[in-house]
Amino acid sequence: MFADHWSSVLILACLAAGTTAAAAAPGEVAAGMTCTVPDGWWSLDRERPQQPEPVKVLAVKPLTTGTPGAWVQPQRGKLTDQQMHLALERLTDCR
């Protein structure tokens, strides 16, 4: 189970590193904030497999590549009990 978790994290981090979006500056994002990931791939809507999804920021930590990042947890859908490490550039509308 531990290896499966880190495999998922690595895959998600690779996906995160390859995308761009309007982003909050690293100083603007903090633990406890709710942000939006514009292309949330964990959506339950089959008609729109990627749509804006809300996430809660758990910690602001760089990715293993050194890119600014954050540990987040989806706020809806079947992955609400999971945590993901995403590039900060993917987070928008943080409050």
MOPAC internal coordinates of N, CA, C and O (Angstrom, degrees):
PM7 1SCF
backbone

  N    0.0000 0     0.00 0     0.00 0    0    0    0
  C    1.4447 1     0.00 0     0.00 0    1    0    0
  C    1.5224 1   110.59 1     0.00 0    2    1    0
  O    1.2310 1   120.08 1   138.18 1    3    2    1
  N    1.3277 1   117.45 1   -41.82 1    3    2    1
  C    1.4580 1   121.13 1   179.68 1    5    3    2
  C    1.5226 1   111.09 1   -59.53 1    6    5    3
  O    1.2310 1   120.56 1   134.55 1    7    6    5
  N    1.3432 1   116.54 1   -45.45 1    7    6    5
  C    1.4668 1   120.53 1   179.59 1    9    7    6
  C    1.5208 1   110.71 1   -64.36 1   10    9    7
  O    1.2310 1   119.76 1   140.75 1   11   10    9
  N    1.3194 1   118.07 1   -39.25 1   11   10    9
  C    1.4648 1   121.07 1   178.67 1   13   11   10
  C    1.5193 1   110.40 1   -62.25 1   14   13   11
  O    1.2310 1   120.09 1   139.01 1   15   14   13
  N    1.3304 1   117.44 1   -40.99 1   15   14   13
  C    1.4652 1   120.86 1   179.58 1   17   15   14
  C    1.5247 1   110.27 1   -60.42 1   18   17   15
  O    1.2310 1   120.28 1   130.89 1   19   18   17
  N    1.3402 1   117.07 1   -49.11 1   19   18   17
  C    1.4587 1   119.48 1  -177.23 1   21   19   18
  C    1.5158 1   112.00 1   -69.88 1   22   21   19
  O    1.2310 1   119.80 1   150.78 1   23   22   21
  N    1.3211 1   117.98 1   -29.22 1   23   22   21
  C    1.4650 1   120.56 1   174.34 1   25   23   22
  C    1.5179 1   109.43 1   -63.73 1   26   25   23
  O    1.2310 1   120.50 1   137.46 1   27   26   25
  N    1.3340 1   116.65 1   -42.54 1   27   26   25
  C    1.4639 1   121.13 1   178.58 1   29   27   26
  C    1.5172 1   110.68 1   -64.09 1   30   29   27
  O    1.2310 1   120.83 1   137.62 1   31   30   29
  N    1.3244 1   116.02 1   -42.38 1   31   30   29
  C    1.4678 1   120.30 1   179.62 1   33   31   30
  C    1.5179 1   110.09 1   -62.00 1   34   33   31
  O    1.2310 1   120.06 1   136.53 1   35   34   33
  N    1.3209 1   117.48 1   -43.47 1   35   34   33
  C    1.4538 1   120.85 1   179.74 1   37   35   34
  C    1.5166 1   111.45 1   -62.59 1   38   37   35
  O    1.2310 1   120.12 1   135.78 1   39   38   37
  N    1.3144 1   117.38 1   -44.22 1   39   38   37
  C    1.4604 1   121.37 1   178.44 1   41   39   38
  C    1.5180 1   110.53 1   -61.56 1   42   41   39
  O    1.2310 1   120.30 1   134.33 1   43   42   41
  N    1.3342 1   117.03 1   -45.67 1   43   42   41
  C    1.4584 1   120.92 1  -179.51 1   45   43   42
  C    1.5271 1   111.08 1   -64.55 1   46   45   43
  O    1.2310 1   120.18 1   140.43 1   47   46   45
  N    1.3243 1   117.26 1   -39.57 1   47   46   45
  C    1.4590 1   120.46 1   178.64 1   49   47   46
  C    1.5232 1   110.74 1   -64.28 1   50   49   47
  O    1.2310 1   120.18 1   140.71 1   51   50   49
  N    1.3319 1   117.27 1   -39.29 1   51   50   49
  C    1.4595 1   120.48 1   177.90 1   53   51   50
  C    1.5240 1   110.89 1   -64.92 1   54   53   51
  O    1.2310 1   120.55 1   137.52 1   55   54   53
  N    1.3181 1   116.56 1   -42.48 1   55   54   53
  C    1.4615 1   120.22 1   176.79 1   57   55   54
  C    1.5211 1   110.40 1   -62.38 1   58   57   55
  O    1.2310 1   120.41 1   138.06 1   59   58   57
  N    1.3161 1   116.81 1   -41.94 1   59   58   57
  C    1.4558 1   121.58 1  -178.28 1   61   59   58
  C    1.5188 1   111.48 1   -63.88 1   62   61   59
  O    1.2310 1   120.15 1   140.25 1   63   62   61
  N    1.2990 1   117.31 1   -39.75 1   63   62   61
  C    1.4569 1   121.41 1  -176.72 1   65   63   62
  C    1.5221 1   112.34 1   -68.25 1   66   65   63
  O    1.2310 1   119.67 1   157.99 1   67   66   65
  N    1.3067 1   118.24 1   -22.01 1   67   66   65
  C    1.4558 1   121.23 1  -175.67 1   69   67   66
  C    1.5149 1   115.00 1   -93.21 1   70   69   67
  O    1.2310 1   119.29 1  -173.54 1   71   70   69
  N    1.3283 1   118.96 1     6.46 1   71   70   69
  C    1.4522 1   120.50 1  -177.38 1   73   71   70
  C    1.5083 1   110.93 1  -119.98 1   74   73   71
  O    1.2310 1   121.22 1   -21.47 1   75   74   73
  N    1.3455 1   115.27 1   158.53 1   75   74   73
  C    1.4504 1   120.35 1   174.98 1   77   75   74
  C    1.5098 1   108.60 1  -130.11 1   78   77   75
  O    1.2310 1   120.98 1   -30.07 1   79   78   77
  N    1.3142 1   115.73 1   149.93 1   79   78   77
  C    1.4619 1   122.11 1   178.49 1   81   79   78
  C    1.5093 1   108.11 1  -160.34 1   82   81   79
  O    1.2310 1   120.53 1   -15.43 1   83   82   81
  N    1.3264 1   116.60 1   164.57 1   83   82   81
  C    1.4513 1   119.87 1   173.25 1   85   83   82
  C    1.5160 1   106.64 1   -60.68 1   86   85   83
  O    1.2310 1   120.75 1   -51.61 1   87   86   85
  N    1.3240 1   116.16 1   128.39 1   87   86   85
  C    1.4624 1   117.82 1  -170.08 1   89   87   86
  C    1.5136 1   111.93 1  -125.67 1   90   89   87
  O    1.2310 1   121.91 1   -23.13 1   91   90   89
  N    1.3075 1   113.94 1   156.87 1   91   90   89
  C    1.4519 1   121.12 1   169.91 1   93   91   90
  C    1.5238 1   106.61 1   -82.40 1   94   93   91
  O    1.2310 1   120.20 1   -36.23 1   95   94   93
  N    1.3183 1   117.22 1   143.77 1   95   94   93
  C    1.4566 1   120.60 1   176.42 1   97   95   94
  C    1.5213 1   109.02 1   -66.20 1   98   97   95
  O    1.2310 1   119.98 1   -30.52 1   99   98   97
  N    1.3477 1   117.65 1   149.48 1   99   98   97
  C    1.4557 1   120.12 1  -177.24 1  101   99   98
  C    1.5310 1   113.74 1   -51.86 1  102  101   99
  O    1.2310 1   119.32 1   145.23 1  103  102  101
  N    1.3142 1   118.91 1   -34.77 1  103  102  101
  C    1.4543 1   121.35 1  -179.98 1  105  103  102
  C    1.5201 1   113.34 1   -72.59 1  106  105  103
  O    1.2310 1   119.97 1   164.73 1  107  106  105
  N    1.3146 1   117.66 1   -15.27 1  107  106  105
  C    1.4616 1   121.40 1  -177.26 1  109  107  106
  C    1.5180 1   113.09 1   -87.78 1  110  109  107
  O    1.2310 1   119.31 1   163.18 1  111  110  109
  N    1.3140 1   118.92 1   -16.82 1  111  110  109
  C    1.4608 1   122.50 1  -176.60 1  113  111  110
  C    1.5251 1   108.92 1  -101.39 1  114  113  111
  O    1.2310 1   120.72 1   -48.06 1  115  114  113
  N    1.3361 1   116.23 1   131.94 1  115  114  113
  C    1.4599 1   120.68 1   179.25 1  117  115  114
  C    1.5187 1   109.99 1  -140.40 1  118  117  115
  O    1.2310 1   120.88 1   -21.30 1  119  118  117
  N    1.3134 1   115.93 1   158.70 1  119  118  117
  C    1.4625 1   121.32 1   177.34 1  121  119  118
  C    1.5229 1   109.46 1   -56.67 1  122  121  119
  O    1.2310 1   121.14 1   -40.08 1  123  122  121
  N    1.3217 1   115.43 1   139.92 1  123  122  121
  C    1.4571 1   121.74 1  -179.50 1  125  123  122
  C    1.5172 1   114.20 1    96.03 1  126  125  123
  O    1.2310 1   120.16 1   164.22 1  127  126  125
  N    1.3264 1   117.29 1   -15.78 1  127  126  125
  C    1.4634 1   120.66 1   179.14 1  129  127  126
  C    1.5228 1   110.37 1   -75.70 1  130  129  127
  O    1.2310 1   121.09 1   -24.76 1  131  130  129
  N    1.3206 1   115.53 1   155.24 1  131  130  129
  C    1.4584 1   121.61 1   171.49 1  133  131  130
  C    1.5168 1   106.96 1  -107.27 1  134  133  131
  O    1.2310 1   120.69 1   -49.16 1  135  134  133
  N    1.3404 1   116.29 1   130.84 1  135  134  133
  C    1.4601 1   122.53 1  -179.39 1  137  135  134
  C    1.5268 1   108.70 1  -128.28 1  138  137  135
  O    1.2310 1   121.40 1    -5.96 1  139  138  137
  N    1.3232 1   114.93 1   174.04 1  139  138  137
  C    1.4651 1   121.47 1   176.66 1  141  139  138
  C    1.5234 1   109.01 1  -117.12 1  142  141  139
  O    1.2310 1   120.86 1   -43.47 1  143  142  141
  N    1.3282 1   115.95 1   136.53 1  143  142  141
  C    1.4665 1   121.82 1   170.39 1  145  143  142
  C    1.5276 1   104.55 1  -102.69 1  146  145  143
  O    1.2310 1   119.63 1   -69.49 1  147  146  145
  N    1.3471 1   118.31 1   110.51 1  147  146  145
  C    1.4675 1   121.01 1  -173.25 1  149  147  146
  C    1.5231 1   115.62 1   -57.56 1  150  149  147
  O    1.2310 1   120.10 1   150.74 1  151  150  149
  N    1.3325 1   117.41 1   -29.26 1  151  150  149
  C    1.4628 1   119.91 1  -176.75 1  153  151  150
  C    1.5302 1   110.85 1  -121.96 1  154  153  151
  O    1.2310 1   120.78 1  -128.34 1  155  154  153
  N    1.3250 1   116.11 1    51.66 1  155  154  153
  C    1.4661 1   120.37 1  -179.40 1  157  155  154
  C    1.5162 1   111.32 1   -58.33 1  158  157  155
  O    1.2310 1   120.39 1   -66.47 1  159  158  157
  N    1.3163 1   116.87 1   113.53 1  159  158  157
  C    1.4693 1   121.96 1  -176.99 1  161  159  158
  C    1.5242 1   112.44 1   -80.70 1  162  161  159
  O    1.2310 1   119.71 1   174.94 1  163  162  161
  N    1.3224 1   118.16 1    -5.06 1  163  162  161
  C    1.4610 1   121.26 1  -178.73 1  165  163  162
  C    1.5193 1   112.38 1   -95.00 1  166  165  163
  O    1.2310 1   120.16 1  -167.07 1  167  166  165
  N    1.3159 1   117.29 1    12.93 1  167  166  165
  C    1.4601 1   122.45 1   179.85 1  169  167  166
  C    1.5243 1   111.50 1   -58.30 1  170  169  167
  O    1.2310 1   120.84 1   -32.93 1  171  170  169
  N    1.3100 1   116.01 1   147.07 1  171  170  169
  C    1.4628 1   121.35 1   177.57 1  173  171  170
  C    1.5253 1   112.25 1   -91.62 1  174  173  171
  O    1.2310 1   120.19 1   174.02 1  175  174  173
  N    1.3284 1   117.24 1    -5.98 1  175  174  173
  C    1.4572 1   121.78 1  -177.37 1  177  175  174
  C    1.5277 1   109.67 1   -83.26 1  178  177  175
  O    1.2310 1   120.24 1   -70.74 1  179  178  177
  N    1.3318 1   117.15 1   109.26 1  179  178  177
  C    1.4748 1   120.80 1  -177.63 1  181  179  178
  C    1.5280 1   112.40 1   -66.98 1  182  181  179
  O    1.2310 1   120.17 1   154.52 1  183  182  181
  N    1.3274 1   117.29 1   -25.48 1  183  182  181
  C    1.4690 1   120.81 1   178.65 1  185  183  182
  C    1.5281 1   111.26 1   -73.93 1  186  185  183
  O    1.2310 1   120.87 1   152.69 1  187  186  185
  N    1.3246 1   115.93 1   -27.31 1  187  186  185
  C    1.4711 1   121.76 1   179.67 1  189  187  186
  C    1.5225 1   108.17 1  -131.69 1  190  189  187
  O    1.2310 1   119.45 1  -100.01 1  191  190  189
  N    1.3300 1   118.65 1    79.99 1  191  190  189
  C    1.4592 1   120.93 1  -174.46 1  193  191  190
  C    1.5304 1   113.88 1   -64.77 1  194  193  191
  O    1.2310 1   120.28 1   162.23 1  195  194  193
  N    1.3183 1   117.07 1   -17.77 1  195  194  193
  C    1.4605 1   120.58 1   173.74 1  197  195  194
  C    1.5158 1   107.25 1  -129.16 1  198  197  195
  O    1.2310 1   121.02 1   -61.93 1  199  198  197
  N    1.3038 1   115.66 1   118.07 1  199  198  197
  C    1.4640 1   120.54 1   179.96 1  201  199  198
  C    1.5214 1   108.64 1  -147.70 1  202  201  199
  O    1.2310 1   119.95 1   -14.15 1  203  202  201
  N    1.3301 1   117.70 1   165.85 1  203  202  201
  C    1.4625 1   119.86 1   178.63 1  205  203  202
  C    1.5315 1   110.59 1   -58.72 1  206  205  203
  O    1.2310 1   120.93 1   -49.45 1  207  206  205
  N    1.3231 1   115.82 1   130.55 1  207  206  205
  C    1.4596 1   121.78 1  -179.29 1  209  207  206
  C    1.5270 1   110.06 1  -130.40 1  210  209  207
  O    1.2310 1   119.84 1   -45.15 1  211  210  209
  N    1.3277 1   117.92 1   134.85 1  211  210  209
  C    1.4636 1   120.73 1   177.93 1  213  211  210
  C    1.5286 1   111.02 1   -78.53 1  214  213  211
  O    1.2310 1   121.15 1   -37.63 1  215  214  213
  N    1.3331 1   115.40 1   142.37 1  215  214  213
  C    1.4573 1   121.92 1   176.17 1  217  215  214
  C    1.5208 1   109.24 1  -136.10 1  218  217  215
  O    1.2310 1   120.66 1   -27.56 1  219  218  217
  N    1.3216 1   116.35 1   152.44 1  219  218  217
  C    1.4600 1   121.66 1   174.13 1  221  219  218
  C    1.5222 1   107.62 1  -101.44 1  222  221  219
  O    1.2310 1   120.56 1   -48.30 1  223  222  221
  N    1.3323 1   116.54 1   131.70 1  223  222  221
  C    1.4594 1   121.47 1   178.67 1  225  223  222
  C    1.5239 1   108.46 1   -79.70 1  226  225  223
  O    1.2310 1   120.85 1   -57.49 1  227  226  225
  N    1.3296 1   115.98 1   122.51 1  227  226  225
  C    1.4568 1   121.49 1   179.47 1  229  227  226
  C    1.5238 1   111.89 1   -94.54 1  230  229  227
  O    1.2310 1   120.48 1   143.02 1  231  230  229
  N    1.3245 1   116.70 1   -36.98 1  231  230  229
  C    1.4662 1   121.58 1   179.55 1  233  231  230
  C    1.5229 1   108.83 1  -162.11 1  234  233  231
  O    1.2310 1   120.67 1   -33.70 1  235  234  233
  N    1.3188 1   116.32 1   146.30 1  235  234  233
  C    1.4567 1   121.55 1   175.76 1  237  235  234
  C    1.5319 1   106.57 1  -100.20 1  238  237  235
  O    1.2310 1   121.17 1   -70.32 1  239  238  237
  N    1.3291 1   115.37 1   109.68 1  239  238  237
  C    1.4725 1   122.59 1  -177.22 1  241  239  238
  C    1.5212 1   108.62 1  -141.94 1  242  241  239
  O    1.2310 1   119.47 1   -40.35 1  243  242  241
  N    1.3260 1   118.62 1   139.65 1  243  242  241
  C    1.4693 1   120.13 1   178.14 1  245  243  242
  C    1.5272 1   112.07 1   -64.33 1  246  245  243
  O    1.2310 1   121.24 1   -28.31 1  247  246  245
  N    1.3250 1   115.24 1   151.69 1  247  246  245
  C    1.4579 1   121.00 1   172.32 1  249  247  246
  C    1.5277 1   108.52 1   -68.03 1  250  249  247
  O    1.2310 1   119.95 1   -12.29 1  251  250  249
  N    1.3084 1   117.69 1   167.71 1  251  250  249
  C    1.4680 1   120.61 1   179.42 1  253  251  250
  C    1.5251 1   112.09 1   -62.53 1  254  253  251
  O    1.2310 1   120.35 1   159.72 1  255  254  253
  N    1.3271 1   116.95 1   -20.28 1  255  254  253
  C    1.4662 1   121.62 1   177.92 1  257  255  254
  C    1.5203 1   112.12 1   -80.91 1  258  257  255
  O    1.2310 1   120.18 1   171.75 1  259  258  257
  N    1.3441 1   117.27 1    -8.25 1  259  258  257
  C    1.4578 1   121.25 1  -176.80 1  261  259  258
  C    1.5245 1   112.93 1    95.75 1  262  261  259
  O    1.2310 1   120.27 1   169.27 1  263  262  261
  N    1.3199 1   117.10 1   -10.73 1  263  262  261
  C    1.4604 1   121.86 1   177.55 1  265  263  262
  C    1.5283 1   109.51 1   -65.02 1  266  265  263
  O    1.2310 1   119.38 1   -42.70 1  267  266  265
  N    1.3448 1   118.79 1   137.30 1  267  266  265
  C    1.4674 1   119.46 1   176.90 1  269  267  266
  C    1.5263 1   110.65 1   -55.48 1  270  269  267
  O    1.2310 1   120.53 1   -45.11 1  271  270  269
  N    1.3148 1   116.59 1   134.89 1  271  270  269
  C    1.4535 1   120.45 1  -176.89 1  273  271  270
  C    1.5123 1   112.75 1  -147.05 1  274  273  271
  O    1.2310 1   121.14 1    -2.18 1  275  274  273
  N    1.3228 1   115.42 1   177.82 1  275  274  273
  C    1.4605 1   121.67 1   179.19 1  277  275  274
  C    1.5156 1   109.38 1  -149.56 1  278  277  275
  O    1.2310 1   120.87 1   -37.03 1  279  278  277
  N    1.3250 1   115.95 1   142.97 1  279  278  277
  C    1.4622 1   121.87 1   170.06 1  281  279  278
  C    1.5184 1   106.45 1   -84.85 1  282  281  279
  O    1.2310 1   120.37 1   -53.93 1  283  282  281
  N    1.3223 1   116.90 1   126.07 1  283  282  281
  C    1.4647 1   121.46 1  -177.13 1  285  283  282
  C    1.5198 1   110.30 1  -130.02 1  286  285  283
  O    1.2310 1   121.31 1   -17.86 1  287  286  285
  N    1.3305 1   115.11 1   162.14 1  287  286  285
  C    1.4641 1   121.87 1   177.16 1  289  287  286
  C    1.5238 1   108.20 1  -131.53 1  290  289  287
  O    1.2310 1   119.83 1   -55.94 1  291  290  289
  N    1.3518 1   117.93 1   124.06 1  291  290  289
  C    1.4624 1   120.64 1   177.86 1  293  291  290
  C    1.5279 1   111.37 1   -56.77 1  294  293  291
  O    1.2310 1   120.81 1   -33.80 1  295  294  293
  N    1.3202 1   116.05 1   146.20 1  295  294  293
  C    1.4597 1   121.33 1  -177.93 1  297  295  294
  C    1.5186 1   113.45 1  -101.27 1  298  297  295
  O    1.2310 1   120.16 1   176.17 1  299  298  297
  N    1.3457 1   117.31 1    -3.83 1  299  298  297
  C    1.4630 1   120.05 1   175.62 1  301  299  298
  C    1.5216 1   108.56 1  -153.00 1  302  301  299
  O    1.2310 1   121.17 1   -16.61 1  303  302  301
  N    1.3140 1   115.37 1   163.39 1  303  302  301
  C    1.4599 1   120.30 1   179.43 1  305  303  302
  C    1.5138 1   112.50 1    91.45 1  306  305  303
  O    1.2310 1   121.50 1     3.99 1  307  306  305
  N    1.3247 1   114.74 1  -176.01 1  307  306  305
  C    1.4596 1   120.34 1  -173.53 1  309  307  306
  C    1.5275 1   113.89 1   -76.28 1  310  309  307
  O    1.2310 1   119.32 1   172.55 1  311  310  309
  N    1.3129 1   118.90 1    -7.45 1  311  310  309
  C    1.4572 1   121.15 1  -179.47 1  313  311  310
  C    1.5314 1   113.26 1  -104.51 1  314  313  311
  O    1.2310 1   119.90 1  -159.20 1  315  314  313
  N    1.3186 1   117.79 1    20.80 1  315  314  313
  C    1.4698 1   119.82 1  -177.64 1  317  315  314
  C    1.5244 1   113.25 1   -65.20 1  318  317  315
  O    1.2310 1   119.83 1   163.51 1  319  318  317
  N    1.3216 1   117.92 1   -16.49 1  319  318  317
  C    1.4618 1   120.14 1   177.94 1  321  319  318
  C    1.5346 1   111.56 1   -97.66 1  322  321  319
  O    1.2310 1   119.84 1  -171.11 1  323  322  321
  N    1.3194 1   117.92 1     8.89 1  323  322  321
  C    1.4651 1   122.88 1  -178.98 1  325  323  322
  C    1.5264 1   110.46 1  -105.37 1  326  325  323
  O    1.2310 1   120.76 1   -20.87 1  327  326  325
  N    1.3199 1   116.16 1   159.13 1  327  326  325
  C    1.4519 1   122.48 1   174.74 1  329  327  326
  C    1.5195 1   108.45 1  -123.26 1  330  329  327
  O    1.2310 1   120.89 1   -35.85 1  331  330  329
  N    1.3294 1   115.90 1   144.15 1  331  330  329
  C    1.4651 1   121.47 1  -177.81 1  333  331  330
  C    1.5205 1   108.97 1  -131.65 1  334  333  331
  O    1.2310 1   120.80 1   -32.85 1  335  334  333
  N    1.3121 1   116.08 1   147.15 1  335  334  333
  C    1.4570 1   122.16 1   177.25 1  337  335  334
  C    1.5230 1   106.90 1  -105.15 1  338  337  335
  O    1.2310 1   120.51 1   -71.33 1  339  338  337
  N    1.3242 1   116.63 1   108.67 1  339  338  337
  C    1.4653 1   121.95 1  -175.14 1  341  339  338
  C    1.5233 1   111.07 1  -117.21 1  342  341  339
  O    1.2310 1   120.79 1   -25.50 1  343  342  341
  N    1.3230 1   116.10 1   154.50 1  343  342  341
  C    1.4577 1   121.38 1   172.84 1  345  343  342
  C    1.5349 1   108.62 1   -66.79 1  346  345  343
  O    1.2310 1   120.74 1   -40.36 1  347  346  345
  N    1.3361 1   116.19 1   139.64 1  347  346  345
  C    1.4694 1   119.78 1   179.61 1  349  347  346
  C    1.5266 1   111.65 1   -59.34 1  350  349  347
  O    1.2310 1   120.24 1   149.81 1  351  350  349
  N    1.3202 1   117.15 1   -30.19 1  351  350  349
  C    1.4704 1   120.13 1  -178.64 1  353  351  350
  C    1.5357 1   112.17 1   -61.93 1  354  353  351
  O    1.2310 1   119.90 1   163.53 1  355  354  353
  N    1.3217 1   117.80 1   -16.47 1  355  354  353
  C    1.4642 1   120.96 1  -179.90 1  357  355  354
  C    1.5214 1   112.65 1   -85.93 1  358  357  355
  O    1.2310 1   119.84 1   167.64 1  359  358  357
  N    1.3301 1   117.91 1   -12.36 1  359  358  357
  C    1.4604 1   121.44 1  -177.02 1  361  359  358
  C    1.5215 1   110.57 1   -92.32 1  362  361  359
  O    1.2310 1   120.66 1   -49.78 1  363  362  361
  N    1.3217 1   116.35 1   130.22 1  363  362  361
  C    1.4450 1   121.85 1   178.13 1  365  363  362
  C    1.5318 1   109.50 1  -129.75 1  366  365  363
  O    1.2310 1   120.53 1   -12.45 1  367  366  365
  N    1.3010 1   116.59 1   167.55 1  367  366  365
  C    1.4563 1   122.81 1   173.96 1  369  367  366
  C    1.5315 1   112.19 1    50.05 1  370  369  367
  O    1.2310 1   120.87 1  -130.56 1  371  370  369
  N    1.3350 1   115.94 1    49.44 1  371  370  369
  C    1.4650 1   120.53 1  -179.58 1  373  371  370
  C    1.5258 1   110.29 1   -83.36 1  374  373  371
  O    1.2310 1   122.28 1   -45.21 1  375  374  373
  N    1.3430 1   113.25 1   134.79 1  375  374  373
  C    1.4764 1   118.89 1   177.78 1  377  375  374
  C    1.4969 1   110.40 1  -147.37 1  378  377  375
  O    1.2310 1   120.10 1   180.00 1  379  378  377

